[in-house]
Amino acid sequence: MLSMLAVAAAMLPPGPARAIAGGVASRFAGVAVQEPAAAPPQERTATAAQEPRAVPRSLSREEAIVSANRAIGYLVTEQNPDGSWGDNAPQLFEEGYALNSFKAWRMASQALACMALRAAEETPERRQALDAALAWLVTTPFPARDSDWDIDYVWTALYGTVATIELLEDPRFSDDARLLERARFFVGVLLSHQATSGGWAYYDDPPFTRQPTWATSFCTALVLPTLARAGAVGVEVPKDVIRRAQRYLDMCVIPGGAYSYDLDPVTRMGGVEHINRIEGSLGRTQVGNWCRRLMGDRRVTDEVLREGLGAFFREHRYLDHARLRPIPHEGFHANAGYFYFFAHYYAAKVISLLPEDEQEPLHGLLRPQLTKTQRANGSTSDFLDTQYLINASTAFMALSLLEGVPGPATSKHDSSDD
């Protein structure tokens, strides 16, 4: 018979205490504990059926290539005849968004899929898929703004910029005039939507004008290194745009390794489960450190990169907890499911900035956190099972795995490139 204390504990809803308990357990993983009595045979069978598949501590390059090929294979197989993926149909899970938001998300995931196909080893089938995907990306009308607060087409422009500039840097596509025109268009959207604070975001606050007033650290960080390189392929970006964005990101840095979600005159840090604590910044820390290192910030030393990655692996359970939860920022420390693969992609890119002898062991630790989510058909997802999120998540997974696999098409930049 349960004690009154046990009954009370069993009735408590999940909350911070569970996460804290998990952290304590991880720090004492090597301490011997008394195992519970073995379950009767009839119970052991049921328990085994409910256990998740084992996740290895590390994964080799060869195993990563297998999973990446499965992800790329999914993208090739699921591509529409016109070169796109999915459709523009509104999803019941996401009521309240403007109709053009669904077009924006679809085009942004298209850009990520192009990035993944470009990074993968070329085969005739993959090249055909990439050519068709690129043709759709550069010819499809850009989503319009049909909302006041919802400007998700900025997310399209962010990854549209990254994808088109990377493709222009690839000798296979460097002479593509349509690609250059679309890259200039994407950058033009960003130039006209740089917030008054200097950064970018895909939502806005009142007053609603063409130039947004709200920005986030991670949107700003993901595109800055690309904007800094864009001039080399014929896409001019004013220096003041880059300077203002750098200043914005720099002001988002919080002592201790976190990056604030957005910029406030006084950084918010209320409570033990706030989004601006390191546990809520696991994805923002990686992209922020990666960006500032590439932009030449000498304060982002190898040790700073190591510390950020250390927090990423140490607190990874918060990303696991949030993945596939259907409500944005529902997880502990306001983590959202759609940050899962975004976080892992930039963690992989941070690893590739460290000394070469440190890279493979860290990539080995990262890979199982990706492959454990992969489905039998090669795809994955981290938020809602809508087609654009499946495509984006699968592309992010492939890119993350390929980052640790040297190849002729994989583009890696260090601070000397910019």
HUBELTA-V953146 format. One record per run of one state. SS is the DSSP state (H for helix, E for strand, - for the rest). FROM is the first residue (numbers start at 1). TO is the last residue. If there is no record, write none. Layout:
# HUBELTA-V953146
ss=<SS:SS>
from=<FROM:FROM>
to=<TO:TO>
This chain:
# HUBELTA-V953146
ss=<-:H:-:H:-:H:-:H:-:H:-:H:-:H:-:E:-:H:-:H:-:E:-:E:-:E:H:-:H:-:E:-:E:-:H:-:H:-:H:-:H:-:H:-:H:-:H:-:H:-:H:->
from=<1:4:12:16:28:41:51:61:79:92:95:99:120:124:140:150:151:153:170:177:193:200:201:203:204:216:217:234:239:252:253:254:259:260:278:281:282:295:302:315:317:323:332:335:337:352:356:372:387:404:415:418>
to=<3:11:15:27:40:50:60:78:91:94:98:119:123:139:149:150:152:169:176:192:199:200:202:203:215:216:233:238:251:252:253:258:259:277:280:281:294:301:314:316:322:331:334:336:351:355:371:386:403:414:417:418>
